[in-house]
Amino acid sequence: GAVVSQHPSRVICKSGTSVKIECRSLDFQATTMFWYRQFPKQSLMLMATSNEGSKATYEQGVEKDKFLINHASLTLSTLTVTSAHPEDSSFYICRVNGPNTEAFFGQGTRLTVV
Amino acid sequence: DAKTTQPPSMDCAEGRAANLPCNHSTISGNEYVYWYRQIHSQGPQYIIHGLKNNETNEMASLIITEDRKSSTLILPHATLRDTAVYYCIVSTLGGSQGNLIFGKGTKLSVKP
């Protein structure tokens, strides 16, 4: 069964609006979760590390005010894409580390900004 | 930059073994070799990992050379559902100390 649940799987939004993506760790408590972005025909790129109870750590070039991350509990992290633009259209994926060093990824969220 | 090198694509006949190579010549002593795969429009799926010994699980086998500079993922009896991009990644502790760096991977096409 799924270890990480990501919702929604697909979303279309208008330019200028905000979209929230949820990532739930179903089997493990996760003090840390990771958010990736994947553009068509490219590999996954780490956007930020979500830390429970503290501020997220963003990778270079990722705007923290545009991609808001909230990790309010040990099982839930949310990524909000604010004032979305067409260039934000991408596949967003969250990740949780399992107990045996392996990583588990969510199903991904396909965001299309029109 | 990714610390691994993989061929961009490979074909395999259904039912045959798929052998996916990976070079990681700069691997450190405390880094594991991880393999993930990504089926189209899904999140990556963990396959297997190892430090220096060969490993086998229900999905695949991992063969690591003695000098640890390369490895091979073996899918013993490939099926059409194994068509995916396969990523070889070297990392400490599943990347919990930082990034799991994804390269471009190998696109495996299993053909009937």
Backbone of each chain as ProteinMPNN parsed JSONL, in Angstrom:
{"seq_chain_A": "GAVVSQHPSRVICKSGTSVKIECRSLDFQATTMFWYRQFPKQSLMLMATSNEGSKATYEQGVEKDKFLINHASLTLSTLTVTSAHPEDSSFYICRVNGPNTEAFFGQGTRLTVV", "coords_chain_A": {"N_chain_A": [[0.823, -1.207, 0.0], [0.23, 2.369, -0.255], [2.713, 4.489, 1.013], [3.19, 7.129, 1.188], [0.986, 9.732, 0.737], [-0.241, 11.893, -1.653], [-1.895, 14.866, -2.52], [-3.765, 17.211, -4.464], [-3.871, 14.886, -7.258], [-3.895, 15.966, -9.686], [-4.206, 19.214, -10.933], [-5.723, 22.113, -12.226], [-5.283, 25.493, -12.618], [-6.067, 29.015, -12.596], [-4.029, 31.63, -13.862], [-2.322, 33.58, -11.505], [-3.692, 32.775, -9.284], [-3.66, 30.787, -6.22], [-2.36, 27.604, -5.257], [-2.693, 24.729, -3.289], [-0.839, 21.967, -2.24], [-0.937, 18.806, -0.775], [0.941, 16.623, 1.314], [1.091, 13.574, 2.78], [2.439, 11.5, 5.239], [1.918, 8.209, 5.655], [2.712, 5.946, 7.035], [4.922, 6.51, 8.594], [6.312, 8.656, 11.059], [7.345, 11.816, 10.202], [9.797, 13.989, 10.534], [11.069, 15.405, 8.717], [10.411, 16.325, 5.411], [10.519, 16.279, 1.848], [10.394, 18.35, -1.028], [9.995, 18.112, -4.502], [10.416, 19.141, -7.915], [9.466, 18.559, -11.241], [10.049, 19.094, -14.527], [8.762, 18.63, -17.882], [10.238, 15.863, -19.461], [12.533, 16.074, -18.016], [14.709, 15.593, -15.159], [14.085, 14.955, -11.644], [14.103, 17.759, -9.491], [15.274, 19.006, -6.498], [13.383, 21.126, -4.489], [12.884, 22.134, -1.908], [13.398, 21.549, 1.597], [11.334, 20.349, 4.021], [10.686, 21.041, 7.323], [9.476, 19.821, 10.317], [7.785, 21.877, 12.5], [9.503, 24.006, 12.185], [11.151, 26.442, 10.042], [11.148, 25.969, 6.5], [13.8, 24.776, 4.39], [15.18, 26.139, 1.569], [16.19, 25.395, -1.759], [18.806, 26.772, -3.789], [17.759, 29.389, -5.844], [15.066, 28.881, -5.681], [12.109, 30.437, -4.899], [11.195, 31.401, -1.762], [8.997, 32.871, -0.935], [7.196, 32.449, -2.848], [6.755, 29.742, -3.046], [5.283, 28.377, -0.631], [5.831, 26.594, 2.294], [4.476, 24.467, 4.691], [4.812, 22.649, 7.58], [3.195, 21.302, 9.67], [2.654, 19.128, 11.265], [3.773, 15.825, 12.255], [3.08, 14.222, 10.204], [2.185, 15.56, 8.015], [2.826, 17.718, 5.347], [2.581, 20.738, 3.56], [2.575, 22.297, 0.378], [2.321, 25.373, -1.017], [1.681, 26.968, -3.925], [1.988, 30.145, -4.737], [0.332, 32.865, -6.338], [0.296, 31.76, -8.987], [1.887, 31.108, -12.116], [2.02, 30.436, -15.664], [4.573, 29.327, -16.121], [5.047, 27.959, -13.838], [3.831, 25.618, -14.119], [4.082, 22.231, -13.72], [5.348, 19.036, -12.528], [4.888, 18.146, -9.326], [6.412, 16.685, -6.546], [6.464, 14.931, -3.507], [8.529, 13.707, -0.825], [9.388, 11.203, 1.565], [11.479, 9.901, 4.085], [12.073, 6.509, 4.739], [12.318, 3.995, 7.388], [14.515, 2.414, 6.922], [16.508, 3.645, 5.495], [15.631, 3.946, 2.897], [13.862, 5.939, 0.46], [10.575, 7.262, 0.14], [8.193, 8.225, -2.197], [5.61, 10.545, -3.02], [2.63, 10.295, -5.067], [2.732, 12.303, -6.832], [1.863, 15.552, -8.156], [0.256, 16.978, -10.775], [0.503, 20.062, -11.957], [-1.164, 22.506, -13.74], [-1.088, 25.631, -15.04], [-3.173, 28.021, -16.278]], "CA_chain_A": [[0.0, 0.0, 0.0], [0.962, 3.629, -0.337], [3.372, 4.97, 2.216], [3.059, 8.577, 1.127], [-0.202, 10.128, -0.018], [-0.132, 13.27, -2.122], [-3.194, 15.275, -3.036], [-4.427, 16.402, -5.475], [-2.975, 14.282, -8.239], [-3.9, 16.827, -10.865], [-4.937, 20.448, -10.698], [-5.611, 23.181, -13.216], [-5.671, 26.742, -11.977], [-5.886, 30.22, -13.399], [-2.846, 32.432, -13.563], [-2.532, 34.545, -10.436], [-4.298, 32.141, -8.116], [-2.757, 29.951, -5.424], [-2.71, 26.189, -5.219], [-2.087, 24.012, -2.158], [-0.617, 20.535, -2.439], [-0.721, 18.15, 0.509], [1.739, 15.401, 1.336], [0.881, 12.891, 4.057], [3.185, 10.282, 5.509], [0.907, 7.322, 6.216], [3.278, 4.873, 7.857], [6.025, 6.952, 9.444], [6.362, 10.045, 11.468], [8.381, 12.425, 9.379], [10.192, 15.334, 10.94], [11.562, 16.046, 7.5], [9.86, 15.916, 4.122], [11.211, 16.962, 0.758], [9.567, 18.68, -2.18], [10.705, 18.132, -5.773], [9.679, 19.612, -9.089], [9.957, 17.873, -12.443], [9.528, 19.604, -15.785], [8.668, 17.568, -18.892], [11.438, 15.24, -20.012], [13.682, 16.383, -17.173], [14.774, 14.811, -13.937], [13.554, 15.625, -10.452], [14.97, 18.758, -8.88], [14.857, 19.328, -5.141], [13.012, 22.52, -4.283], [12.994, 22.552, -0.515], [13.294, 20.562, 2.662], [10.302, 20.767, 4.956], [11.051, 20.631, 8.676], [8.35, 19.931, 11.255], [7.912, 22.843, 13.582], [10.442, 25.088, 11.896], [11.094, 26.929, 8.673], [11.685, 25.111, 5.452], [15.065, 25.152, 3.772], [14.958, 26.183, 0.137], [17.37, 25.285, -2.624], [19.156, 28.015, -4.485], [16.937, 29.702, -7.003], [13.652, 28.645, -5.394], [11.61, 31.583, -4.135], [10.468, 30.952, -0.581], [7.729, 33.578, -0.808], [6.292, 31.944, -3.886], [6.471, 28.343, -2.718], [5.15, 28.37, 0.829], [5.802, 25.246, 2.851], [4.046, 24.358, 6.08], [4.984, 21.267, 8.07], [2.602, 21.538, 10.981], [2.599, 17.907, 12.072], [4.757, 14.825, 11.852], [2.595, 13.422, 9.079], [1.626, 16.389, 6.956], [3.506, 18.904, 4.84], [1.867, 21.315, 2.437], [3.279, 23.221, -0.505], [1.396, 26.294, -1.659], [2.236, 27.762, -5.018], [1.248, 31.399, -4.686], [0.319, 33.671, -7.564], [0.85, 30.838, -9.981], [2.032, 31.532, -13.505], [2.187, 29.267, -16.548], [5.889, 28.702, -15.998], [5.031, 27.097, -12.642], [3.246, 24.326, -14.5], [5.119, 21.201, -13.524], [4.966, 17.869, -11.745], [5.436, 18.357, -7.988], [6.487, 15.386, -5.871], [7.023, 14.985, -2.16], [9.313, 12.542, -0.439], [9.561, 10.915, 2.989], [12.472, 8.84, 4.286], [11.632, 5.366, 5.505], [13.171, 3.644, 8.528], [15.677, 1.638, 6.503], [17.26, 4.57, 4.631], [15.043, 4.168, 1.579], [12.972, 7.093, 0.35], [9.267, 7.002, -0.439], [7.706, 9.406, -2.875], [4.187, 10.635, -3.294], [2.231, 9.98, -6.44], [2.963, 13.474, -7.658], [0.763, 16.456, -8.494], [0.46, 17.645, -12.061], [-0.074, 21.404, -11.91], [-1.24, 23.233, -15.002], [-1.548, 27.001, -14.828], [-3.65, 28.525, -17.581]], "C_chain_A": [[0.849, 1.244, 0.0], [1.522, 4.013, 1.021], [3.212, 6.474, 2.333], [1.865, 8.903, 0.241], [-0.099, 11.597, -0.383], [-1.443, 13.64, -2.802], [-3.187, 16.759, -3.357], [-3.416, 15.789, -6.448], [-2.858, 15.172, -9.476], [-4.711, 18.071, -10.548], [-4.656, 21.435, -11.828], [-6.07, 24.459, -12.534], [-5.406, 27.909, -12.911], [-4.64, 30.969, -12.949], [-3.183, 33.472, -12.501], [-3.167, 33.969, -9.191], [-3.264, 31.285, -7.394], [-3.274, 28.522, -5.364], [-1.978, 25.521, -4.055], [-2.004, 22.529, -2.473], [-0.282, 19.909, -1.082], [0.106, 16.872, 0.339], [1.605, 14.782, 2.729], [1.748, 11.635, 4.142], [2.256, 9.337, 6.254], [1.484, 6.331, 7.225], [4.352, 5.344, 8.836], [5.775, 8.368, 9.921], [7.56, 10.666, 10.764], [8.683, 13.832, 9.86], [10.7, 16.128, 9.75], [10.859, 15.467, 6.285], [10.531, 16.76, 3.061], [10.234, 17.215, -0.391], [10.439, 18.799, -3.422], [9.789, 18.703, -6.85], [10.308, 18.924, -10.302], [9.268, 18.465, -13.659], [9.556, 18.491, -16.819], [10.033, 17.145, -19.422], [12.702, 15.608, -19.252], [13.634, 15.543, -15.907], [14.183, 15.606, -12.768], [14.589, 16.595, -9.899], [14.422, 19.079, -7.5], [14.557, 20.813, -5.038], [13.314, 22.959, -2.856], [12.879, 21.356, 0.408], [12.354, 21.113, 3.715], [10.607, 20.194, 6.328], [9.888, 20.86, 9.634], [8.647, 20.918, 12.359], [8.904, 23.955, 13.343], [10.371, 25.465, 10.42], [11.701, 25.931, 7.692], [13.015, 25.657, 4.944], [14.913, 25.047, 2.271], [16.278, 26.056, -0.622], [17.598, 26.611, -3.355], [18.281, 28.192, -5.71], [15.455, 29.453, -6.804], [13.15, 29.748, -4.473], [10.755, 31.118, -2.96], [9.128, 31.642, -0.416], [6.717, 33.118, -1.843], [5.86, 30.51, -3.572], [6.48, 28.207, -1.192], [5.027, 26.933, 1.323], [5.43, 25.312, 4.322], [4.116, 22.904, 6.497], [4.514, 21.263, 9.517], [2.537, 20.307, 11.859], [3.614, 16.911, 11.535], [4.305, 13.988, 10.662], [2.107, 14.262, 7.911], [2.532, 17.571, 6.627], [2.694, 19.418, 3.663], [2.769, 22.282, 1.687], [2.233, 24.074, -1.189], [2.145, 27.094, -2.712], [1.402, 29.031, -5.086], [1.387, 32.161, -6.0], [0.927, 32.873, -8.727], [0.867, 31.457, -11.374], [2.247, 30.301, -14.375], [3.532, 28.582, -16.42], [6.035, 27.848, -14.737], [4.398, 25.74, -12.939], [4.335, 23.264, -14.476], [4.512, 20.025, -12.776], [5.665, 18.013, -10.392], [5.329, 17.053, -7.201], [7.069, 15.576, -4.48], [7.694, 13.66, -1.822], [9.439, 12.453, 1.08], [10.617, 9.823, 3.1], [11.9, 7.738, 5.161], [12.629, 5.007, 6.593], [14.448, 2.912, 8.148], [16.497, 2.355, 5.44], [16.66, 4.726, 3.244], [14.113, 5.374, 1.61], [11.67, 6.672, -0.312], [8.732, 8.307, -1.002], [6.192, 9.356, -3.015], [3.921, 10.356, -4.767], [2.472, 11.135, -7.393], [1.696, 14.265, -7.921], [1.105, 17.168, -9.791], [-0.265, 18.981, -12.002], [-0.002, 22.029, -13.293], [-1.822, 24.609, -14.711], [-1.922, 27.578, -16.191], [-3.911, 30.027, -17.517]], "O_chain_A": [[2.057, 1.18, 0.23], [0.858, 3.866, 2.047], [3.11, 7.021, 3.431], [1.757, 8.401, -0.878], [0.107, 12.446, 0.484], [-2.024, 12.854, -3.551], [-2.636, 17.528, -2.569], [-2.24, 16.152, -6.442], [-1.867, 15.133, -10.205], [-5.787, 17.982, -9.958], [-3.531, 21.571, -12.309], [-7.145, 24.491, -11.935], [-4.641, 27.813, -13.87], [-4.263, 30.927, -11.778], [-4.203, 34.156, -12.588], [-3.176, 34.617, -8.145], [-2.15, 31.082, -7.879], [-4.479, 28.277, -5.415], [-0.78, 25.732, -3.865], [-2.977, 21.918, -2.916], [0.554, 20.423, -0.34], [-0.024, 16.15, -0.65], [1.966, 15.401, 3.73], [1.774, 10.819, 3.221], [1.847, 9.636, 7.376], [0.798, 5.931, 8.165], [4.655, 4.646, 9.803], [5.109, 9.163, 9.258], [8.65, 10.095, 10.743], [7.909, 14.758, 9.618], [10.751, 17.358, 9.775], [10.73, 14.25, 6.155], [11.053, 17.837, 3.351], [9.363, 16.393, -0.679], [11.467, 19.477, -3.42], [8.567, 18.739, -6.708], [11.523, 18.737, -10.369], [8.051, 18.355, -13.808], [10.289, 17.515, -16.66], [10.864, 17.979, -19.781], [13.809, 15.473, -19.773], [12.642, 14.871, -15.625], [13.832, 16.777, -12.907], [15.782, 16.298, -9.845], [13.239, 19.388, -7.352], [15.362, 21.653, -5.442], [13.915, 24.008, -2.624], [12.342, 20.308, 0.051], [12.558, 22.21, 4.235], [10.769, 18.982, 6.473], [9.378, 21.975, 9.742], [9.649, 20.798, 13.065], [9.125, 24.778, 14.231], [9.616, 24.869, 9.652], [12.618, 25.174, 8.01], [13.303, 26.848, 5.06], [14.558, 23.989, 1.751], [17.323, 26.539, -0.187], [16.696, 27.434, -3.504], [18.09, 27.269, -6.503], [14.658, 29.784, -7.681], [13.703, 29.966, -3.395], [9.705, 30.507, -3.157], [8.21, 31.075, 0.177], [5.52, 33.376, -1.715], [4.715, 30.133, -3.818], [7.511, 27.963, -0.565], [4.212, 26.159, 0.82], [5.984, 26.096, 5.092], [3.546, 22.031, 5.842], [5.312, 21.226, 10.453], [2.38, 20.422, 13.075], [4.232, 17.131, 10.493], [5.054, 13.145, 10.169], [1.655, 13.71, 6.907], [2.947, 18.321, 7.51], [2.18, 18.636, 2.864], [3.6, 22.98, 2.269], [1.351, 23.55, -1.869], [3.111, 27.798, -2.418], [0.23, 28.985, -5.457], [2.416, 32.103, -6.672], [1.919, 33.267, -9.341], [-0.02, 32.223, -11.749], [2.617, 29.24, -13.872], [3.62, 27.366, -16.594], [7.009, 27.112, -14.581], [4.428, 24.832, -12.109], [5.37, 23.392, -15.13], [3.328, 20.02, -12.439], [6.894, 18.002, -10.322], [4.283, 16.403, -7.193], [8.05, 16.297, -4.301], [7.448, 12.635, -2.459], [9.574, 13.457, 1.779], [10.64, 8.906, 2.279], [11.31, 8.01, 6.207], [13.676, 5.644, 6.71], [15.366, 2.801, 8.961], [17.108, 1.716, 4.583], [17.13, 5.562, 2.473], [13.636, 5.774, 2.673], [11.661, 5.832, -1.212], [8.811, 9.357, -0.363], [5.584, 8.29, -3.114], [4.833, 10.206, -5.581], [2.423, 10.969, -8.611], [0.593, 13.717, -7.91], [2.113, 17.868, -9.887], [-1.495, 19.03, -11.998], [1.052, 22.078, -13.927], [-2.933, 24.722, -14.192], [-1.113, 27.618, -17.118], [-4.316, 30.627, -18.514]]}, "seq_chain_B": "DAKTTQPPSMDCAEGRAANLPCNHSTISGNEYVYWYRQIHSQGPQYIIHGLKNNETNEMASLIITEDRKSSTLILPHATLRDTAVYYCIVSTLGGSQGNLIFGKGTKLSVKP", "coords_chain_B": {"N_chain_B": [[25.456, 18.559, -9.518], [24.766, 15.283, -10.791], [26.144, 12.326, -9.347], [26.502, 10.068, -10.679], [26.689, 7.977, -13.626], [24.755, 6.971, -16.305], [23.526, 4.943, -19.016], [21.509, 6.557, -21.499], [19.277, 5.228, -22.544], [17.707, 2.002, -22.88], [16.789, -1.121, -24.336], [14.746, -4.0, -23.787], [13.773, -7.363, -24.097], [10.607, -8.714, -23.387], [10.307, -10.837, -20.592], [12.961, -11.489, -20.551], [16.143, -10.967, -18.894], [16.857, -7.784, -17.576], [19.575, -5.715, -17.568], [20.906, -3.104, -15.991], [23.338, -0.722, -16.147], [25.518, 1.275, -14.02], [27.726, 3.889, -13.392], [29.752, 5.011, -10.797], [32.169, 6.407, -9.966], [33.264, 8.159, -8.148], [32.326, 7.59, -5.671], [31.883, 7.766, -2.155], [33.183, 6.298, 0.908], [31.125, 6.025, 2.785], [28.815, 6.158, 1.393], [25.824, 4.944, 0.003], [24.544, 2.899, -2.667], [21.725, 3.56, -4.417], [18.735, 2.55, -6.056], [16.088, 3.741, -7.959], [12.935, 3.859, -9.625], [10.912, 5.41, -12.13], [7.816, 5.386, -13.262], [5.911, 6.519, -16.003], [4.502, 9.673, -15.326], [4.205, 9.251, -12.606], [5.233, 9.198, -9.128], [8.648, 8.601, -8.097], [9.759, 5.229, -7.433], [11.043, 3.23, -4.895], [13.58, 0.798, -5.35], [15.887, -0.827, -4.632], [18.805, -0.999, -2.512], [22.315, -0.74, -1.681], [25.474, -1.193, 0.01], [28.131, -2.363, -0.143], [27.993, -5.06, -0.499], [26.435, -7.517, -2.629], [22.956, -7.338, -3.297], [19.644, -8.595, -2.995], [16.189, -8.508, -3.661], [12.582, -8.816, -3.765], [12.046, -7.471, -6.05], [14.377, -6.946, -7.559], [17.904, -7.463, -8.301], [21.021, -6.304, -7.046], [24.171, -5.675, -8.107], [27.295, -4.921, -7.022], [30.436, -3.71, -7.841], [33.696, -4.785, -6.716], [35.438, -2.673, -6.19], [33.597, -0.736, -5.861], [33.005, 1.187, -7.726], [31.206, 0.951, -9.718], [27.969, -0.351, -10.598], [25.316, -2.757, -11.134], [21.974, -3.046, -11.902], [19.675, -5.601, -11.818], [16.894, -6.826, -13.379], [15.264, -9.676, -13.206], [13.322, -11.012, -14.806], [12.002, -9.307, -17.033], [9.021, -7.384, -17.404], [6.312, -5.874, -19.266], [5.361, -3.906, -17.645], [7.569, -3.019, -16.378], [8.672, -1.043, -17.82], [10.14, 2.033, -17.658], [11.786, 4.944, -16.254], [14.918, 4.521, -14.918], [16.718, 5.265, -12.075], [19.924, 5.665, -10.799], [21.445, 6.316, -7.811], [23.777, 7.783, -5.624], [24.214, 8.078, -2.2], [24.261, 9.2, 1.222], [22.644, 7.554, 3.862], [20.006, 7.494, 2.696], [19.695, 10.018, 1.791], [18.888, 11.596, 3.822], [20.347, 13.47, 5.042], [20.366, 15.458, 3.312], [20.235, 16.229, -0.112], [18.759, 13.961, -2.421], [20.193, 13.338, -5.26], [19.049, 13.411, -8.413], [19.949, 12.09, -11.476], [19.774, 11.896, -15.051], [18.993, 9.353, -15.559], [18.165, 6.017, -16.825], [16.219, 5.22, -19.506], [14.249, 2.569, -19.683], [12.922, 0.399, -21.969], [10.675, -2.09, -22.251], [9.972, -4.582, -24.435], [7.445, -6.383, -26.224]], "CA_chain_B": [[25.544, 17.573, -10.589], [24.621, 13.907, -10.366], [27.431, 11.68, -9.172], [26.437, 8.783, -11.374], [26.557, 7.995, -15.078], [23.947, 5.855, -16.796], [23.147, 5.103, -20.426], [20.216, 7.243, -21.56], [18.153, 4.346, -22.852], [17.968, 0.584, -23.135], [15.634, -1.946, -24.668], [14.814, -5.353, -23.26], [12.639, -8.183, -24.504], [9.778, -9.2, -22.284], [10.694, -12.153, -20.1], [14.412, -11.591, -20.438], [16.72, -10.163, -17.827], [17.301, -6.425, -17.907], [20.764, -5.366, -16.803], [21.091, -1.662, -16.106], [24.622, -0.355, -15.522], [25.693, 2.605, -13.444], [29.081, 4.217, -12.951], [29.83, 5.969, -9.686], [33.592, 6.275, -9.666], [33.677, 9.045, -7.054], [31.544, 7.245, -4.482], [32.613, 7.808, -0.887], [33.076, 5.077, 1.679], [29.882, 5.955, 3.542], [27.673, 6.349, 0.49], [25.128, 3.78, -0.505], [24.02, 2.954, -4.032], [20.266, 3.397, -4.43], [18.053, 2.519, -7.346], [14.666, 4.077, -7.994], [12.397, 3.95, -10.974], [9.763, 6.296, -12.268], [6.903, 5.083, -14.353], [5.42, 7.782, -16.535], [3.503, 10.45, -14.584], [4.081, 8.808, -11.217], [6.4, 9.486, -8.311], [9.648, 7.517, -8.124], [9.537, 4.057, -6.58], [12.275, 2.615, -4.408], [13.79, -0.578, -5.801], [16.878, -1.569, -3.865], [20.017, -0.249, -2.238], [23.403, -1.536, -1.129], [26.697, -0.484, 0.373], [29.229, -3.01, -0.862], [27.619, -6.429, -0.83], [25.321, -7.67, -3.547], [21.674, -7.394, -2.623], [18.513, -9.105, -3.782], [14.86, -8.489, -3.049], [11.545, -9.364, -4.63], [11.975, -6.711, -7.291], [15.59, -6.897, -8.367], [19.207, -7.727, -7.684], [21.999, -5.242, -7.206], [25.535, -6.178, -8.11], [28.244, -3.812, -6.847], [31.804, -4.181, -8.053], [34.5, -4.822, -5.503], [35.959, -1.329, -5.933], [32.393, 0.093, -5.658], [32.929, 2.275, -8.685], [30.083, 0.744, -10.621], [26.996, -1.35, -10.155], [24.343, -3.188, -12.132], [20.656, -3.445, -11.423], [19.18, -6.692, -12.646], [15.497, -7.249, -13.299], [15.499, -11.017, -13.743], [12.359, -11.367, -15.849], [11.339, -8.024, -17.277], [7.673, -7.367, -17.955], [5.979, -4.592, -19.891], [5.161, -2.934, -16.57], [8.873, -2.53, -15.907], [9.064, 0.097, -18.641], [10.232, 3.182, -16.761], [13.12, 5.544, -16.152], [15.602, 3.965, -13.752], [17.71, 6.193, -11.555], [20.957, 5.175, -9.892], [21.812, 7.463, -6.985], [24.635, 7.5, -4.478], [23.843, 8.991, -1.127], [24.353, 8.699, 2.576], [21.437, 7.419, 4.667], [18.793, 7.808, 1.975], [19.577, 11.44, 1.521], [18.256, 12.297, 4.939], [21.187, 14.592, 5.388], [20.343, 16.435, 2.244], [19.603, 15.974, -1.382], [18.906, 12.803, -3.28], [20.409, 13.99, -6.54], [18.608, 12.593, -9.535], [20.475, 12.362, -12.803], [18.777, 11.715, -16.11], [18.526, 7.979, -15.523], [18.089, 5.183, -18.028], [14.854, 4.89, -19.909], [14.162, 1.162, -20.075], [11.718, 0.031, -22.727], [10.497, -3.533, -22.347], [9.182, -4.797, -25.641], [6.873, -7.734, -26.299]], "C_chain_B": [[25.426, 16.162, -9.999], [25.995, 13.259, -10.29], [27.463, 10.325, -9.839], [26.302, 8.999, -12.87], [25.816, 6.754, -15.516], [23.698, 6.044, -18.29], [21.755, 5.722, -20.503], [19.044, 6.31, -21.825], [18.64, 2.924, -23.102], [16.677, -0.096, -23.522], [15.848, -3.336, -24.085], [13.587, -6.11, -23.741], [11.901, -8.69, -23.269], [10.188, -10.617, -21.899], [12.188, -12.367, -19.947], [14.894, -10.733, -19.273], [17.132, -8.795, -18.368], [18.456, -6.084, -16.981], [21.08, -3.895, -17.016], [22.375, -1.257, -15.389], [24.618, 1.066, -14.962], [27.138, 2.772, -13.012], [29.023, 5.267, -11.86], [31.25, 5.945, -9.149], [34.047, 7.137, -8.498], [32.928, 8.752, -5.757], [32.432, 7.244, -3.237], [32.335, 6.54, -0.082], [31.767, 4.91, 2.426], [28.643, 6.167, 2.677], [27.132, 5.015, -0.009], [24.816, 3.991, -1.988], [22.526, 2.645, -3.958], [19.771, 3.33, -5.875], [16.579, 2.831, -7.13], [14.213, 3.991, -9.439], [11.169, 4.827, -10.977], [8.991, 5.896, -13.521], [6.238, 6.393, -14.746], [4.311, 8.387, -15.681], [3.22, 9.916, -13.185], [5.313, 9.264, -10.441], [7.387, 8.336, -8.386], [9.327, 6.426, -7.107], [10.876, 3.468, -6.174], [12.372, 1.179, -4.921], [14.68, -1.338, -4.833], [18.033, -0.641, -3.529], [21.064, -1.17, -1.633], [24.603, -0.668, -0.828], [27.895, -1.084, -0.36], [28.925, -4.464, -1.223], [26.5, -6.442, -1.859], [24.034, -7.849, -2.756], [20.614, -7.933, -3.572], [17.236, -8.924, -2.979], [13.843, -8.973, -4.079], [11.463, -8.641, -5.967], [13.192, -6.92, -8.178], [16.796, -7.377, -7.575], [20.134, -6.563, -7.988], [23.382, -5.849, -7.07], [26.48, -4.979, -8.05], [29.65, -4.37, -7.021], [32.622, -4.039, -6.777], [35.067, -3.435, -5.166], [34.845, -0.295, -5.745], [32.276, 1.23, -6.658], [31.833, 2.087, -9.718], [29.16, -0.324, -10.052], [26.058, -1.68, -11.305], [23.06, -3.582, -11.432], [20.142, -4.512, -12.375], [17.709, -6.943, -12.342], [15.449, -8.618, -13.949], [14.562, -11.43, -14.879], [11.507, -10.134, -16.144], [9.942, -8.218, -17.865], [7.408, -5.993, -18.552], [5.808, -3.504, -18.831], [6.461, -2.416, -15.976], [9.391, -1.391, -16.776], [8.989, 1.364, -17.796], [11.605, 3.821, -16.934], [13.726, 5.061, -14.84], [16.739, 4.895, -13.336], [18.65, 5.48, -10.582], [21.465, 6.387, -9.12], [22.758, 7.002, -5.881], [24.352, 8.548, -3.409], [24.11, 8.347, 0.215], [22.958, 8.615, 3.166], [20.178, 7.859, 3.933], [18.621, 9.282, 1.713], [18.958, 12.207, 2.663], [19.085, 13.48, 5.385], [21.199, 15.627, 4.272], [19.683, 15.897, 1.008], [19.8, 14.548, -1.864], [19.031, 13.377, -4.675], [20.053, 13.032, -7.657], [19.314, 13.042, -10.803], [19.381, 12.147, -13.822], [18.28, 10.288, -16.196], [18.621, 7.257, -16.847], [16.637, 4.881, -18.319], [14.842, 3.473, -20.45], [12.833, 0.92, -20.774], [11.682, -1.482, -22.84], [9.523, -3.797, -23.491], [8.663, -6.226, -25.709], [7.613, -8.61, -27.298]], "O_chain_B": [[25.898, 15.878, -8.898], [26.896, 13.591, -11.06], [28.362, 9.523, -9.584], [25.862, 10.054, -13.326], [26.181, 5.634, -15.16], [23.663, 7.174, -18.776], [20.908, 5.438, -19.656], [17.93, 6.576, -21.375], [19.788, 2.679, -23.472], [15.597, 0.306, -23.089], [16.98, -3.787, -23.913], [12.487, -5.558, -23.786], [12.505, -9.041, -22.256], [10.388, -11.478, -22.755], [12.626, -13.314, -19.293], [14.162, -9.896, -18.744], [17.677, -8.675, -19.465], [18.329, -6.156, -15.759], [21.479, -3.493, -18.109], [22.495, -1.424, -14.176], [23.834, 1.923, -15.371], [27.704, 1.903, -12.349], [28.334, 6.28, -11.984], [31.498, 5.517, -8.021], [35.1, 6.88, -7.915], [32.904, 9.583, -4.85], [33.574, 6.784, -3.267], [31.381, 5.81, -0.352], [31.335, 3.785, 2.678], [27.541, 6.336, 3.2], [27.874, 4.106, -0.382], [24.827, 5.116, -2.488], [22.128, 1.581, -3.485], [20.319, 3.966, -6.776], [15.921, 2.272, -6.253], [15.027, 4.045, -10.361], [10.478, 4.97, -9.969], [9.45, 6.049, -14.653], [6.031, 7.27, -13.907], [3.324, 7.729, -15.353], [2.13, 10.107, -12.646], [6.314, 9.668, -11.033], [7.003, 7.211, -8.706], [8.712, 6.673, -6.07], [11.742, 3.235, -7.018], [11.387, 0.441, -4.93], [14.282, -2.364, -4.282], [18.221, 0.385, -4.182], [20.742, -2.248, -1.133], [24.735, 0.444, -1.34], [28.588, -0.391, -1.106], [29.527, -5.025, -2.139], [25.715, -5.498, -1.95], [24.032, -8.441, -1.677], [20.686, -7.747, -4.787], [17.207, -9.157, -1.771], [14.213, -9.48, -5.138], [10.868, -9.154, -6.914], [13.068, -7.054, -9.395], [16.726, -7.654, -6.378], [20.045, -5.926, -9.038], [23.718, -6.457, -6.053], [26.459, -4.123, -8.934], [30.005, -5.382, -6.417], [32.277, -3.269, -5.88], [35.163, -3.07, -3.994], [35.118, 0.88, -5.5], [31.499, 2.158, -6.435], [31.568, 2.991, -10.511], [29.524, -1.085, -9.155], [26.012, -0.976, -12.313], [23.072, -4.363, -10.481], [20.173, -4.339, -13.594], [17.331, -7.23, -11.206], [15.586, -8.704, -15.169], [14.977, -12.124, -15.807], [10.432, -9.952, -15.573], [9.715, -9.091, -18.703], [8.191, -5.063, -18.362], [6.077, -2.33, -19.085], [6.457, -1.486, -15.169], [10.449, -0.831, -16.49], [7.929, 1.727, -17.286], [12.463, 3.314, -17.656], [13.112, 5.182, -13.78], [17.598, 5.256, -14.14], [18.211, 4.786, -9.665], [21.872, 7.38, -9.723], [22.552, 5.949, -5.278], [24.265, 9.743, -3.69], [24.176, 7.124, 0.34], [22.161, 9.534, 2.979], [19.348, 8.551, 4.523], [17.513, 9.744, 1.442], [18.543, 13.353, 2.489], [18.575, 14.392, 6.036], [21.984, 16.575, 4.311], [18.681, 15.187, 1.082], [20.889, 13.989, -1.731], [18.042, 13.862, -5.223], [20.675, 11.983, -7.824], [19.283, 14.219, -11.163], [18.196, 12.209, -13.495], [17.26, 10.024, -16.833], [19.088, 7.8, -17.848], [15.917, 4.35, -17.473], [15.357, 3.205, -21.536], [11.764, 1.202, -20.232], [12.56, -2.086, -23.457], [8.4, -3.293, -23.502], [9.348, -7.165, -25.305], [7.258, -9.775, -27.481]]}, "name": "protein", "num_of_chains": 2, "seq": "GAVVSQHPSRVICKSGTSVKIECRSLDFQATTMFWYRQFPKQSLMLMATSNEGSKATYEQGVEKDKFLINHASLTLSTLTVTSAHPEDSSFYICRVNGPNTEAFFGQGTRLTVVDAKTTQPPSMDCAEGRAANLPCNHSTISGNEYVYWYRQIHSQGPQYIIHGLKNNETNEMASLIITEDRKSSTLILPHATLRDTAVYYCIVSTLGGSQGNLIFGKGTKLSVKP"}
